[in-house]
Amino acid sequence: MVGIGFATVLLLGLGVAQPITMRDLARETRNLIEARFLRPGDYAAWVDGEGKAADAPAFAWDMAVLLSAYAAGLRSDREGAEAGFRRVSERLDRYFVTTPLAKGYAVLPHQEPPERYYDDNAWIALAYLDANEAVPDRKTLARAKEAFAFVMTGESSELGGGVFWRENDRKSKNVCANAPAALAALKLFAATQDAKYRETADRLVAWTKALQDKDGLYFDHKSLAGTVDKTKWSYNTALMIRVHVLRYRLLGEASDRTEALRVGRASRTKWLTADGSIGDEGPFAHHLAEAWLELQDLEPSAGWANVAKRAIEKARVVGRMPDGLYGLRWDRAEVREGRRLLLYQASMLRAAWRAAR
């Protein structure tokens, strides 16, 4: 195990471990993405080695995570991230659809009629807010506000509040929409000092906590029939950790610090494996690594940053396929139907650039 800020890299085909900084790991992953997924004027959804759907456009979720990865790079490696952030943002403009009811990002570019997910738009809002924190810009902040405004069109009084998951299929309210929306609201409050965003965050947090188990971790969603899906994905818990960390930083309330650490410890018990991996899928696991990084300042003695960076290191070693692309999970090499999604690569890019900070 090398020191903080370094990842253990397994040279594919050689089995030799060599040190690489998190910044260089991010650049390596960025280069891989741009070589394998970038097409002239487009981003492919995946390259699976067999040409299956290799030129299909990326879904909005993939693009949102990729945008967030470059946004993280703006703070730790602006030279390496700036052009990519601009390119992804320009591409995402093609996903933006205006209907009589609302403006928001659809699943695919130029999609008519659009299929829009509230969580996709929350991730996009967070990415633009991260970018605005790194490089303040009125246009970037405006895009964040616009995406967030669409998310909040999904809020209703049904089930006592909360935001739906999908615009056209309002059958459930999911933590994966409400937790990032709450975090985005807090970041908007920090950026604008507009009290309406703090009030929105408080409302969303209160609703989401109804889906918290007694161990501190979060269930997945509640259906309109009132049935709770008790599946626990790491990213749902991770976003709520980050919500409490940010509320503590903004408002200084000790209860938020206590809750962030309580849930953080529970998440380590649940998802941290014996070898230091995060036992979940990459698109979820990278959020948990980031949440642990956020906890470092709250409890330095617990070594949260070391735990997070080791998990990223392990994903780099055990989560890659022989062709060099990341697979589904962070704790083992696994693919689903032979696909190497852009989403998996972007998740590692976000994690590495965030850890490089």
C-alpha positions as CSV (number, residue, x, y, z in Angstrom):
1,M,0.0,0.0,0.0
2,V,1.4,3.4,-1.0
3,G,0.8,6.7,0.6
4,I,-2.2,9.0,0.4
5,G,-2.8,10.4,-3.0
6,F,-1.5,7.3,-4.8
7,A,-3.2,4.4,-6.5
8,T,-1.8,1.0,-6.9
9,V,-2.0,0.3,-10.6
10,L,-1.9,-3.2,-12.0
11,L,-0.2,-3.1,-15.4
12,L,-2.5,-5.2,-17.5
13,G,-1.0,-8.4,-18.8
14,L,2.1,-8.0,-16.6
15,G,0.7,-8.3,-13.1
16,V,3.2,-5.7,-11.8
17,A,2.0,-3.0,-9.4
18,Q,3.3,0.5,-10.0
19,P,2.4,3.7,-8.2
20,I,0.4,6.4,-9.9
21,T,-1.1,9.6,-8.5
22,M,-4.8,10.1,-8.3
23,R,-4.4,13.0,-10.7
24,D,-2.6,10.8,-13.2
25,L,-5.1,8.0,-12.7
26,A,-7.8,10.6,-13.7
27,R,-5.8,11.6,-16.8
28,E,-5.3,8.0,-17.7
29,T,-9.0,7.3,-17.4
30,R,-9.9,10.5,-19.3
31,N,-7.6,9.5,-22.1
32,L,-9.2,6.0,-22.2
33,I,-12.7,7.5,-22.3
34,E,-11.8,10.0,-25.1
35,A,-10.1,7.3,-27.1
36,R,-12.8,4.6,-26.8
37,F,-16.1,6.5,-26.3
38,L,-15.7,9.9,-28.0
39,R,-17.0,10.1,-31.6
40,P,-17.0,13.2,-33.8
41,G,-19.8,15.3,-32.5
42,D,-21.1,12.5,-30.3
43,Y,-20.5,10.2,-27.3
44,A,-21.2,6.6,-27.7
45,A,-23.0,4.8,-25.0
46,W,-20.4,2.0,-24.8
47,V,-17.8,0.0,-26.5
48,D,-18.0,-3.7,-25.7
49,G,-15.4,-5.1,-28.0
50,E,-17.9,-6.7,-30.3
51,G,-19.4,-3.6,-31.9
52,K,-22.8,-4.1,-30.2
53,A,-24.4,-0.7,-30.0
54,A,-21.0,0.8,-30.1
55,D,-22.2,4.0,-31.8
56,A,-25.4,4.4,-29.8
57,P,-25.6,7.8,-28.0
58,A,-24.8,7.8,-24.3
59,F,-27.7,8.0,-21.9
60,A,-28.2,11.1,-19.9
61,W,-27.1,9.3,-16.7
62,D,-23.7,8.5,-18.3
63,M,-23.4,12.0,-19.6
64,A,-24.3,13.5,-16.1
65,V,-21.6,11.4,-14.4
66,L,-19.1,12.3,-17.1
67,L,-19.9,16.0,-16.7
68,S,-19.5,15.7,-13.0
69,A,-16.1,14.0,-13.5
70,Y,-14.8,16.9,-15.6
71,A,-16.3,19.3,-13.0
72,A,-14.3,17.6,-10.3
73,G,-11.2,18.0,-12.5
74,L,-11.7,21.7,-12.8
75,R,-10.7,22.0,-9.1
76,S,-7.8,19.5,-9.1
77,D,-6.6,19.6,-12.7
78,R,-8.1,22.5,-14.6
79,E,-5.7,22.1,-17.5
80,G,-6.7,18.4,-17.9
81,A,-10.4,19.0,-17.5
82,E,-11.5,22.3,-19.0
83,A,-11.8,21.3,-22.6
84,G,-13.6,18.0,-21.7
85,F,-16.1,19.8,-19.5
86,R,-16.9,22.3,-22.3
87,R,-17.3,19.4,-24.8
88,V,-19.6,17.4,-22.6
89,S,-21.7,20.4,-21.7
90,E,-22.2,21.3,-25.4
91,R,-23.2,17.8,-26.1
92,L,-25.7,17.8,-23.3
93,D,-27.4,20.7,-24.8
94,R,-28.8,18.3,-27.4
95,Y,-30.6,16.4,-24.5
96,F,-32.4,19.5,-23.3
97,V,-36.1,19.4,-24.3
98,T,-38.8,22.1,-23.8
99,T,-42.4,20.9,-23.5
100,P,-45.5,22.9,-22.6
101,L,-45.1,21.6,-19.0
102,A,-41.4,22.0,-18.3
103,K,-37.8,22.3,-19.6
104,G,-35.4,19.5,-18.8
105,Y,-32.9,17.0,-19.9
106,A,-34.2,13.9,-21.7
107,V,-32.7,10.4,-21.6
108,L,-31.4,10.7,-25.2
109,P,-30.5,13.6,-27.5
110,H,-33.3,15.2,-29.5
111,Q,-35.8,12.7,-28.0
112,E,-39.4,13.3,-29.1
113,P,-41.5,12.8,-27.1
114,P,-39.0,13.0,-24.3
115,E,-38.5,10.6,-21.5
116,R,-37.1,12.5,-18.6
117,Y,-35.9,11.3,-15.2
118,Y,-35.8,13.7,-12.3
119,D,-32.7,12.0,-10.9
120,D,-30.8,12.5,-14.2
121,N,-31.6,16.2,-14.0
122,A,-30.5,16.3,-10.3
123,W,-27.1,14.8,-11.2
124,I,-26.7,17.4,-14.0
125,A,-27.6,20.2,-11.6
126,L,-25.0,18.9,-9.2
127,A,-22.3,18.7,-11.9
128,Y,-22.9,22.3,-12.9
129,L,-22.9,23.4,-9.3
130,D,-19.5,21.7,-8.8
131,A,-18.2,23.4,-11.9
132,N,-19.5,26.8,-10.7
133,E,-17.7,26.3,-7.3
134,A,-14.5,25.7,-9.2
135,V,-14.8,28.4,-11.8
136,P,-17.7,30.8,-11.0
137,D,-19.7,31.5,-14.1
138,R,-23.2,32.9,-14.5
139,K,-24.1,30.6,-17.4
140,T,-22.9,27.5,-15.5
141,L,-25.0,28.5,-12.4
142,A,-28.0,29.3,-14.7
143,R,-27.8,25.8,-16.1
144,A,-27.7,24.3,-12.7
145,K,-30.8,26.3,-11.7
146,E,-32.6,25.2,-14.8
147,A,-32.0,21.5,-14.3
148,F,-32.9,21.9,-10.6
149,A,-36.2,23.7,-11.5
150,F,-37.1,20.7,-13.7
151,V,-36.4,18.3,-10.8
152,M,-38.8,20.2,-8.6
153,T,-41.6,19.9,-11.1
154,G,-41.6,16.3,-9.9
155,E,-42.5,17.2,-6.3
156,S,-46.0,16.5,-5.2
157,S,-48.1,16.1,-2.0
158,E,-48.6,12.4,-2.7
159,L,-46.9,10.1,-0.1
160,G,-46.5,13.2,2.0
161,G,-44.1,15.0,-0.3
162,G,-40.9,14.1,-2.2
163,V,-39.9,14.0,-5.8
164,F,-40.9,11.3,-8.3
165,W,-38.3,9.3,-10.1
166,R,-39.7,9.6,-13.7
167,E,-41.8,12.3,-15.4
168,N,-43.9,10.0,-17.5
169,D,-44.3,7.1,-15.0
170,R,-45.1,8.6,-11.7
171,K,-45.3,5.4,-9.7
172,S,-42.5,5.8,-7.1
173,K,-40.5,8.4,-5.2
174,N,-36.9,7.3,-4.9
175,V,-34.0,8.3,-2.7
176,C,-31.9,8.5,-5.9
177,A,-33.9,11.5,-6.9
178,N,-34.6,13.2,-3.6
179,A,-31.1,12.9,-2.0
180,P,-29.2,14.6,-4.9
181,A,-32.0,17.1,-5.2
182,A,-31.6,18.0,-1.5
183,L,-27.8,18.3,-2.0
184,A,-28.3,20.5,-5.1
185,A,-30.7,22.7,-3.1
186,L,-28.1,23.2,-0.4
187,K,-25.4,24.0,-3.0
188,L,-27.8,26.5,-4.6
189,F,-28.4,28.1,-1.2
190,A,-24.6,28.3,-0.7
191,A,-24.2,29.9,-4.1
192,T,-27.1,32.4,-4.0
193,Q,-28.0,32.8,-0.3
194,D,-31.6,32.5,-1.4
195,A,-33.6,31.1,1.5
196,K,-36.0,29.2,-0.7
197,Y,-33.3,26.7,-1.6
198,R,-32.6,26.0,2.0
199,E,-36.3,25.5,2.7
200,T,-36.5,23.2,-0.3
201,A,-33.5,21.2,1.0
202,D,-35.0,20.9,4.5
203,R,-38.3,19.7,3.0
204,L,-36.6,17.1,0.8
205,V,-34.4,15.8,3.6
206,A,-37.4,15.4,6.0
207,W,-39.2,13.4,3.4
208,T,-36.2,11.2,2.5
209,K,-35.5,10.4,6.1
210,A,-38.8,8.5,6.1
211,L,-36.9,5.9,4.0
212,Q,-34.0,5.6,6.4
213,D,-33.6,2.2,8.2
214,K,-32.8,2.1,11.9
215,D,-29.1,1.3,11.1
216,G,-28.8,4.7,9.4
217,L,-28.8,3.4,5.8
218,Y,-31.4,4.2,3.2
219,F,-34.0,2.1,1.4
220,D,-34.5,2.6,-2.3
221,H,-38.0,3.9,-2.8
222,K,-41.6,4.0,-1.9
223,S,-44.4,3.2,-4.4
224,L,-47.6,5.2,-4.7
225,A,-49.3,2.2,-3.1
226,G,-47.1,2.9,0.0
227,T,-44.8,-0.2,-0.5
228,V,-41.2,0.4,0.5
229,D,-38.5,-1.3,-1.6
230,K,-35.9,-2.1,1.1
231,T,-33.0,-2.6,-1.3
232,K,-30.0,-0.6,-0.1
233,W,-27.7,0.9,-2.7
234,S,-24.6,2.7,-1.6
235,Y,-25.2,5.9,-3.5
236,N,-28.5,6.6,-1.8
237,T,-26.8,6.5,1.6
238,A,-23.8,8.4,0.2
239,L,-25.8,11.4,-1.0
240,M,-27.5,11.7,2.4
241,I,-24.1,11.6,4.1
242,R,-23.0,14.5,1.9
243,V,-26.2,16.4,2.6
244,H,-25.5,16.3,6.3
245,V,-21.9,17.2,5.8
246,L,-22.8,20.2,3.8
247,R,-25.6,21.3,6.2
248,Y,-23.0,21.1,9.0
249,R,-20.6,23.3,7.0
250,L,-23.2,25.8,6.1
251,L,-25.2,26.0,9.3
252,G,-22.9,24.6,11.9
253,E,-25.5,22.4,13.6
254,A,-23.8,19.6,15.6
255,S,-26.7,17.2,14.9
256,D,-25.7,17.2,11.2
257,R,-22.1,16.3,12.0
258,T,-23.3,13.5,14.3
259,E,-25.7,12.1,11.7
260,A,-23.1,12.3,8.9
261,L,-20.6,10.3,10.9
262,R,-23.2,7.8,12.2
263,V,-24.4,7.0,8.7
264,G,-20.8,7.0,7.4
265,R,-19.8,4.4,9.9
266,A,-22.8,2.3,9.0
267,S,-21.9,2.5,5.4
268,R,-18.4,1.2,6.1
269,T,-19.9,-1.7,7.9
270,K,-22.2,-2.5,5.0
271,W,-20.1,-1.9,1.9
272,L,-16.4,-1.9,2.9
273,T,-15.0,-5.4,2.1
274,A,-12.1,-7.1,3.9
275,D,-9.6,-6.2,1.2
276,G,-10.6,-2.5,1.2
277,S,-13.0,-2.6,-1.8
278,I,-16.5,-1.1,-1.9
279,G,-18.8,-4.0,-2.5
280,D,-21.2,-2.4,-5.0
281,E,-21.5,-1.4,-8.6
282,G,-19.2,1.4,-9.8
283,P,-21.9,4.0,-10.6
284,F,-23.0,3.7,-7.0
285,A,-19.7,3.0,-5.3
286,H,-18.0,6.2,-6.5
287,H,-20.6,8.2,-4.6
288,L,-19.7,6.4,-1.4
289,A,-16.0,7.0,-1.9
290,E,-16.8,10.7,-2.3
291,A,-18.9,10.7,0.8
292,W,-16.1,9.2,2.8
293,L,-13.7,11.8,1.4
294,E,-16.2,14.5,2.6
295,L,-16.1,13.0,6.1
296,Q,-12.3,13.4,6.5
297,D,-12.5,17.0,7.8
298,L,-15.2,16.0,10.3
299,E,-13.3,13.2,11.8
300,P,-9.6,13.2,10.7
301,S,-8.6,10.5,13.1
302,A,-10.8,7.9,11.4
303,G,-8.8,8.0,8.2
304,W,-11.8,8.5,5.9
305,A,-9.7,9.7,3.0
306,N,-7.4,6.7,3.3
307,V,-10.4,4.3,3.2
308,A,-11.8,6.1,0.2
309,K,-8.6,6.2,-1.8
310,R,-7.8,2.6,-1.0
311,A,-11.3,1.7,-2.4
312,I,-10.5,3.6,-5.6
313,E,-7.1,1.8,-5.8
314,K,-8.8,-1.6,-5.4
315,A,-11.3,-0.8,-8.2
316,R,-8.3,0.1,-10.4
317,V,-6.7,-3.2,-9.7
318,V,-9.6,-5.6,-9.6
319,G,-12.4,-3.9,-11.5
320,R,-10.9,-3.7,-15.0
321,M,-11.4,-6.0,-17.9
322,P,-8.5,-7.4,-20.0
323,D,-9.2,-4.7,-22.6
324,G,-8.5,-2.0,-20.0
325,L,-12.0,-0.8,-19.5
326,Y,-13.8,-0.8,-16.2
327,G,-16.6,-3.3,-15.6
328,L,-19.7,-3.2,-13.6
329,R,-18.3,-3.5,-10.1
330,W,-15.6,-2.1,-7.9
331,D,-14.9,-5.3,-6.0
332,R,-14.4,-7.7,-8.9
333,A,-14.1,-7.8,-12.7
334,E,-17.6,-8.2,-14.0
335,V,-19.5,-7.2,-17.1
336,R,-23.2,-7.4,-17.9
337,E,-24.1,-8.7,-21.4
338,G,-20.6,-7.9,-22.5
339,R,-21.0,-4.2,-22.1
340,R,-18.4,-1.7,-21.0
341,L,-20.5,1.3,-20.3
342,L,-19.3,4.9,-20.5
343,L,-21.0,5.2,-17.1
344,Y,-18.5,2.8,-15.5
345,Q,-15.5,4.7,-16.9
346,A,-17.0,8.1,-15.9
347,S,-17.6,6.9,-12.4
348,M,-13.9,6.1,-12.0
349,L,-12.9,9.4,-13.6
350,R,-15.1,11.3,-11.1
351,A,-13.7,9.4,-8.2
352,A,-10.0,9.9,-9.2
353,W,-10.3,13.6,-9.9
354,R,-12.3,14.1,-6.6
355,A,-9.7,12.2,-4.6
356,A,-6.9,14.2,-6.2
357,R,-8.2,17.3,-4.6
